[in-house]
Amino acid sequence: MGVGSSGAASILAQRRFIGCEIEKKYYEVAIKRCRKASLGNLEYRPLNKPILIPNGNTTVAKKPSTFLF
């Protein structure tokens, strides 16, 4: 179940969801996210918004010096 992303998405899409989680901390986060989704106040990125558009100068866009190719 992790942090409840699939559960929250299921709630937003009015679908059923069953989840289980071993780690209590992840379970608690998942419960909070699912409750927020059911109340309509879960924050999430709109589908048409890109995750990240890095420019060539950001660290994430540069090839690490340890790469051989």
KADA-V79494 format. One record per backbone hydrogen bond with DSSP energy under -0.5 kcal/mol. CO is the residue of the C=O (numbers start at 0). NH is the residue of the N-H. If there is no record, write none. Layout:
# KADA-V79494
co=CO nh=NH
co=CO nh=NH
This chain:
# KADA-V79494
co=0 nh=3
co=3 nh=7
co=4 nh=8
co=5 nh=9
co=6 nh=10
co=7 nh=11
co=8 nh=12
co=9 nh=14
co=10 nh=13
co=22 nh=26
co=23 nh=27
co=24 nh=28
co=25 nh=29
co=26 nh=30
co=27 nh=31
co=28 nh=32
co=29 nh=33
co=30 nh=34
co=31 nh=35
co=32 nh=36
co=33 nh=37
co=34 nh=38
co=35 nh=39
co=35 nh=40
co=35 nh=41
co=36 nh=39
co=45 nh=48
co=47 nh=49
co=51 nh=53
co=54 nh=57
co=57 nh=60
co=57 nh=61
co=58 nh=61
co=63 nh=66
